[in-house]
């Protein structure tokens, strides 16, 4: 089960991706490798 902080970061990444997909990609990669 994922902790809430993880989902908080996921939400931020999702919003960042909606605002600027190109800028959000690197963040998504970092989050996936965690």
mmCIF file as Biopython writes it, N, C-alpha, C and O atoms, coordinates in Angstrom:
data_model
#
loop_
_atom_site.group_PDB
_atom_site.id
_atom_site.type_symbol
_atom_site.label_atom_id
_atom_site.label_alt_id
_atom_site.label_comp_id
_atom_site.label_asym_id
_atom_site.label_entity_id
_atom_site.label_seq_id
_atom_site.pdbx_PDB_ins_code
_atom_site.Cartn_x
_atom_site.Cartn_y
_atom_site.Cartn_z
_atom_site.occupancy
_atom_site.B_iso_or_equiv
_atom_site.auth_seq_id
_atom_site.auth_asym_id
_atom_site.pdbx_PDB_model_num
ATOM 1   N N  . UNK A ? 1  ? 0.846  -1.203 0.000   1.0 0.0 1  A 1 
ATOM 2   C CA . UNK A ? 1  ? 0.000  0.000  0.000   1.0 0.0 1  A 1 
ATOM 3   C C  . UNK A ? 1  ? 0.883  1.255  0.000   1.0 0.0 1  A 1 
ATOM 4   O O  . UNK A ? 1  ? 1.845  1.353  0.761   1.0 0.0 1  A 1 
ATOM 5   N N  . UNK A ? 2  ? 0.540  2.193  -0.855  1.0 0.0 2  A 1 
ATOM 6   C CA . UNK A ? 2  ? 1.345  3.417  -0.968  1.0 0.0 2  A 1 
ATOM 7   C C  . UNK A ? 2  ? 0.965  4.397  0.145   1.0 0.0 2  A 1 
ATOM 8   O O  . UNK A ? 2  ? -0.191 4.476  0.559   1.0 0.0 2  A 1 
ATOM 9   N N  . UNK A ? 3  ? 1.964  5.133  0.612   1.0 0.0 3  A 1 
ATOM 10  C CA . UNK A ? 3  ? 1.702  6.132  1.646   1.0 0.0 3  A 1 
ATOM 11  C C  . UNK A ? 3  ? 1.141  7.402  1.015   1.0 0.0 3  A 1 
ATOM 12  O O  . UNK A ? 3  ? 1.273  7.607  -0.192  1.0 0.0 3  A 1 
ATOM 13  N N  . UNK A ? 4  ? 0.521  8.247  1.819   1.0 0.0 4  A 1 
ATOM 14  C CA . UNK A ? 4  ? -0.088 9.464  1.274   1.0 0.0 4  A 1 
ATOM 15  C C  . UNK A ? 4  ? 0.944  10.383 0.629   1.0 0.0 4  A 1 
ATOM 16  O O  . UNK A ? 4  ? 0.666  10.946 -0.430  1.0 0.0 4  A 1 
ATOM 17  N N  . UNK A ? 5  ? 2.136  10.560 1.231   1.0 0.0 5  A 1 
ATOM 18  C CA . UNK A ? 5  ? 3.143  11.426 0.590   1.0 0.0 5  A 1 
ATOM 19  C C  . UNK A ? 5  ? 3.390  11.017 -0.858  1.0 0.0 5  A 1 
ATOM 20  O O  . UNK A ? 5  ? 3.541  11.878 -1.726  1.0 0.0 5  A 1 
ATOM 21  N N  . UNK A ? 6  ? 3.433  9.711  -1.129  1.0 0.0 6  A 1 
ATOM 22  C CA . UNK A ? 6  ? 3.652  9.238  -2.497  1.0 0.0 6  A 1 
ATOM 23  C C  . UNK A ? 6  ? 2.555  9.760  -3.410  1.0 0.0 6  A 1 
ATOM 24  O O  . UNK A ? 6  ? 2.829  10.243 -4.508  1.0 0.0 6  A 1 
ATOM 25  N N  . UNK A ? 7  ? 1.306  9.663  -2.950  1.0 0.0 7  A 1 
ATOM 26  C CA . UNK A ? 7  ? 0.182  10.109 -3.777  1.0 0.0 7  A 1 
ATOM 27  C C  . UNK A ? 7  ? 0.186  11.620 -3.926  1.0 0.0 7  A 1 
ATOM 28  O O  . UNK A ? 7  ? -0.220 12.149 -4.961  1.0 0.0 7  A 1 
ATOM 29  N N  . UNK A ? 8  ? 0.655  12.332 -2.866  1.0 0.0 8  A 1 
ATOM 30  C CA . UNK A ? 8  ? 0.753  13.799 -2.963  1.0 0.0 8  A 1 
ATOM 31  C C  . UNK A ? 8  ? 1.732  14.169 -4.063  1.0 0.0 8  A 1 
ATOM 32  O O  . UNK A ? 8  ? 1.461  15.059 -4.870  1.0 0.0 8  A 1 
ATOM 33  N N  . UNK A ? 9  ? 2.879  13.481 -4.097  1.0 0.0 9  A 1 
ATOM 34  C CA . UNK A ? 9  ? 3.869  13.755 -5.141  1.0 0.0 9  A 1 
ATOM 35  C C  . UNK A ? 9  ? 3.299  13.376 -6.504  1.0 0.0 9  A 1 
ATOM 36  O O  . UNK A ? 9  ? 3.484  14.098 -7.484  1.0 0.0 9  A 1 
ATOM 37  N N  . UNK A ? 10 ? 2.607  12.245 -6.560  1.0 0.0 10 A 1 
ATOM 38  C CA . UNK A ? 10 ? 2.018  11.797 -7.818  1.0 0.0 10 A 1 
ATOM 39  C C  . UNK A ? 10 ? 1.047  12.849 -8.353  1.0 0.0 10 A 1 
ATOM 40  O O  . UNK A ? 10 ? 1.017  13.126 -9.553  1.0 0.0 10 A 1 
ATOM 41  N N  . UNK A ? 11 ? 0.254  13.433 -7.450  1.0 0.0 11 A 1 
ATOM 42  C CA . UNK A ? 11 ? -0.706 14.471 -7.852  1.0 0.0 11 A 1 
ATOM 43  C C  . UNK A ? 11 ? 0.034  15.674 -8.417  1.0 0.0 11 A 1 
ATOM 44  O O  . UNK A ? 11 ? -0.371 16.248 -9.428  1.0 0.0 11 A 1 
ATOM 45  N N  . UNK A ? 12 ? 1.135  16.054 -7.747  1.0 0.0 12 A 1 
ATOM 46  C CA . UNK A ? 12 ? 1.917  17.201 -8.227  1.0 0.0 12 A 1 
ATOM 47  C C  . UNK A ? 12 ? 2.484  16.907 -9.610  1.0 0.0 12 A 1 
ATOM 48  O O  . UNK A ? 12 ? 2.446  17.764 -10.494 1.0 0.0 12 A 1 
ATOM 49  N N  . UNK A ? 13 ? 3.008  15.704 -9.800  1.0 0.0 13 A 1 
ATOM 50  C CA . UNK A ? 13 ? 3.571  15.327 -11.098 1.0 0.0 13 A 1 
ATOM 51  C C  . UNK A ? 13 ? 2.478  15.334 -12.165 1.0 0.0 13 A 1 
ATOM 52  O O  . UNK A ? 13 ? 2.690  15.801 -13.284 1.0 0.0 13 A 1 
ATOM 53  N N  . UNK A ? 14 ? 1.314  14.812 -11.807 1.0 0.0 14 A 1 
ATOM 54  C CA . UNK A ? 14 ? 0.205  14.771 -12.766 1.0 0.0 14 A 1 
ATOM 55  C C  . UNK A ? 14 ? -0.185 16.188 -13.183 1.0 0.0 14 A 1 
ATOM 56  O O  . UNK A ? 14 ? -0.395 16.454 -14.367 1.0 0.0 14 A 1 
ATOM 57  N N  . UNK A ? 15 ? -0.281 17.093 -12.214 1.0 0.0 15 A 1 
ATOM 58  C CA . UNK A ? 15 ? -0.626 18.481 -12.520 1.0 0.0 15 A 1 
ATOM 59  C C  . UNK A ? 15 ? 0.456  19.116 -13.373 1.0 0.0 15 A 1 
ATOM 60  O O  . UNK A ? 15 ? 0.165  19.836 -14.328 1.0 0.0 15 A 1 
ATOM 61  N N  . UNK A ? 16 ? 1.719  18.844 -13.020 1.0 0.0 16 A 1 
ATOM 62  C CA . UNK A ? 16 ? 2.832  19.415 -13.776 1.0 0.0 16 A 1 
ATOM 63  C C  . UNK A ? 16 ? 2.791  18.906 -15.216 1.0 0.0 16 A 1 
ATOM 64  O O  . UNK A ? 16 ? 3.090  19.644 -16.154 1.0 0.0 16 A 1 
ATOM 65  N N  . UNK A ? 17 ? 2.418  17.641 -15.379 1.0 0.0 17 A 1 
ATOM 66  C CA . UNK A ? 17 ? 2.356  17.051 -16.714 1.0 0.0 17 A 1 
ATOM 67  C C  . UNK A ? 17 ? 1.233  17.711 -17.522 1.0 0.0 17 A 1 
ATOM 68  O O  . UNK A ? 17 ? 1.382  17.948 -18.721 1.0 0.0 17 A 1 
ATOM 69  N N  . UNK A ? 18 ? 0.110  18.006 -16.857 1.0 0.0 18 A 1 
ATOM 70  C CA . UNK A ? 18 ? -1.005 18.660 -17.552 1.0 0.0 18 A 1 
ATOM 71  C C  . UNK A ? 18 ? -0.611 20.074 -17.970 1.0 0.0 18 A 1 
ATOM 72  O O  . UNK A ? 18 ? -0.953 20.525 -19.063 1.0 0.0 18 A 1 
ATOM 73  N N  . UNK A ? 19 ? 0.111  20.768 -17.090 1.0 0.0 19 A 1 
ATOM 74  C CA . UNK A ? 19 ? 0.516  22.148 -17.387 1.0 0.0 19 A 1 
ATOM 75  C C  . UNK A ? 19 ? 1.601  22.154 -18.457 1.0 0.0 19 A 1 
ATOM 76  O O  . UNK A ? 19 ? 1.520  22.911 -19.424 1.0 0.0 19 A 1 
ATOM 77  N N  . UNK A ? 20 ? 2.632  21.297 -18.283 1.0 0.0 20 A 1 
ATOM 78  C CA . UNK A ? 20 ? 3.734  21.248 -19.244 1.0 0.0 20 A 1 
ATOM 79  C C  . UNK A ? 20 ? 4.282  19.839 -19.343 1.0 0.0 20 A 1 
ATOM 80  O O  . UNK A ? 20 ? 5.183  19.478 -18.586 1.0 0.0 20 A 1 
ATOM 81  N N  . UNK A ? 21 ? 3.752  19.015 -20.279 1.0 0.0 21 A 1 
ATOM 82  C CA . UNK A ? 21 ? 4.169  17.617 -20.436 1.0 0.0 21 A 1 
ATOM 83  C C  . UNK A ? 21 ? 5.679  17.482 -20.565 1.0 0.0 21 A 1 
ATOM 84  O O  . UNK A ? 21 ? 6.273  16.584 -19.968 1.0 0.0 21 A 1 
ATOM 85  N N  . UNK A ? 22 ? 6.309  18.368 -21.340 1.0 0.0 22 A 1 
ATOM 86  C CA . UNK A ? 22 ? 7.751  18.266 -21.560 1.0 0.0 22 A 1 
ATOM 87  C C  . UNK A ? 22 ? 8.522  18.457 -20.263 1.0 0.0 22 A 1 
ATOM 88  O O  . UNK A ? 22 ? 9.532  17.791 -20.034 1.0 0.0 22 A 1 
ATOM 89  N N  . UNK A ? 23 ? 8.049  19.363 -19.415 1.0 0.0 23 A 1 
ATOM 90  C CA . UNK A ? 23 ? 8.741  19.629 -18.158 1.0 0.0 23 A 1 
ATOM 91  C C  . UNK A ? 23 ? 8.452  18.530 -17.144 1.0 0.0 23 A 1 
ATOM 92  O O  . UNK A ? 23 ? 9.277  18.252 -16.274 1.0 0.0 23 A 1 
ATOM 93  N N  . UNK A ? 24 ? 7.282  17.902 -17.255 1.0 0.0 24 A 1 
ATOM 94  C CA . UNK A ? 24 ? 6.884  16.893 -16.276 1.0 0.0 24 A 1 
ATOM 95  C C  . UNK A ? 24 ? 7.546  15.539 -16.508 1.0 0.0 24 A 1 
ATOM 96  O O  . UNK A ? 24 ? 7.650  14.737 -15.580 1.0 0.0 24 A 1 
ATOM 97  N N  . UNK A ? 25 ? 7.997  15.274 -17.746 1.0 0.0 25 A 1 
ATOM 98  C CA . UNK A ? 25 ? 8.565  13.963 -18.058 1.0 0.0 25 A 1 
ATOM 99  C C  . UNK A ? 25 ? 9.723  13.585 -17.137 1.0 0.0 25 A 1 
ATOM 100 O O  . UNK A ? 25 ? 9.701  12.496 -16.564 1.0 0.0 25 A 1 
ATOM 101 N N  . UNK A ? 26 ? 10.738 14.443 -16.972 1.0 0.0 26 A 1 
ATOM 102 C CA . UNK A ? 26 ? 11.873 14.104 -16.106 1.0 0.0 26 A 1 
ATOM 103 C C  . UNK A ? 26 ? 11.421 13.783 -14.690 1.0 0.0 26 A 1 
ATOM 104 O O  . UNK A ? 26 ? 11.967 12.882 -14.053 1.0 0.0 26 A 1 
ATOM 105 N N  . UNK A ? 27 ? 10.427 14.513 -14.194 1.0 0.0 27 A 1 
ATOM 106 C CA . UNK A ? 27 ? 9.935  14.273 -12.837 1.0 0.0 27 A 1 
ATOM 107 C C  . UNK A ? 27 ? 9.283  12.901 -12.756 1.0 0.0 27 A 1 
ATOM 108 O O  . UNK A ? 27 ? 9.452  12.182 -11.771 1.0 0.0 27 A 1 
ATOM 109 N N  . UNK A ? 28 ? 8.537  12.541 -13.798 1.0 0.0 28 A 1 
ATOM 110 C CA . UNK A ? 28 ? 7.891  11.233 -13.822 1.0 0.0 28 A 1 
ATOM 111 C C  . UNK A ? 28 ? 8.935  10.126 -13.779 1.0 0.0 28 A 1 
ATOM 112 O O  . UNK A ? 28 ? 8.761  9.130  -13.076 1.0 0.0 28 A 1 
ATOM 113 N N  . UNK A ? 29 ? 10.015 10.298 -14.527 1.0 0.0 29 A 1 
ATOM 114 C CA . UNK A ? 29 ? 11.079 9.293  -14.557 1.0 0.0 29 A 1 
ATOM 115 C C  . UNK A ? 29 ? 11.674 9.134  -13.168 1.0 0.0 29 A 1 
ATOM 116 O O  . UNK A ? 29 ? 11.895 8.013  -12.711 1.0 0.0 29 A 1 
ATOM 117 N N  . UNK A ? 30 ? 11.936 10.253 -12.492 1.0 0.0 30 A 1 
ATOM 118 C CA . UNK A ? 30 ? 12.516 10.201 -11.148 1.0 0.0 30 A 1 
ATOM 119 C C  . UNK A ? 30 ? 11.557 9.505  -10.190 1.0 0.0 30 A 1 
ATOM 120 O O  . UNK A ? 30 ? 11.987 8.722  -9.343  1.0 0.0 30 A 1 
ATOM 121 N N  . UNK A ? 31 ? 10.270 9.782  -10.316 1.0 0.0 31 A 1 
ATOM 122 C CA . UNK A ? 31 ? 9.283  9.182  -9.424  1.0 0.0 31 A 1 
ATOM 123 C C  . UNK A ? 31 ? 9.189  7.676  -9.675  1.0 0.0 31 A 1 
ATOM 124 O O  . UNK A ? 31 ? 9.012  6.900  -8.736  1.0 0.0 31 A 1 
ATOM 125 N N  . UNK A ? 32 ? 9.307  7.264  -10.936 1.0 0.0 32 A 1 
ATOM 126 C CA . UNK A ? 32 ? 9.195  5.841  -11.270 1.0 0.0 32 A 1 
ATOM 127 C C  . UNK A ? 32 ? 10.386 5.056  -10.743 1.0 0.0 32 A 1 
ATOM 128 O O  . UNK A ? 32 ? 10.235 3.901  -10.342 1.0 0.0 32 A 1 
ATOM 129 N N  . UNK A ? 33 ? 11.576 5.668  -10.737 1.0 0.0 33 A 1 
ATOM 130 C CA . UNK A ? 33 ? 12.778 4.945  -10.332 1.0 0.0 33 A 1 
ATOM 131 C C  . UNK A ? 33 ? 12.916 4.908  -8.819  1.0 0.0 33 A 1 
ATOM 132 O O  . UNK A ? 33 ? 13.820 4.252  -8.301  1.0 0.0 33 A 1 
ATOM 133 N N  . UNK A ? 34 ? 12.030 5.606  -8.092  1.0 0.0 34 A 1 
ATOM 134 C CA . UNK A ? 34 ? 12.142 5.651  -6.642  1.0 0.0 34 A 1 
ATOM 135 C C  . UNK A ? 34 ? 11.948 4.284  -6.033  1.0 0.0 34 A 1 
ATOM 136 O O  . UNK A ? 34 ? 12.010 4.137  -4.812  1.0 0.0 34 A 1 
#
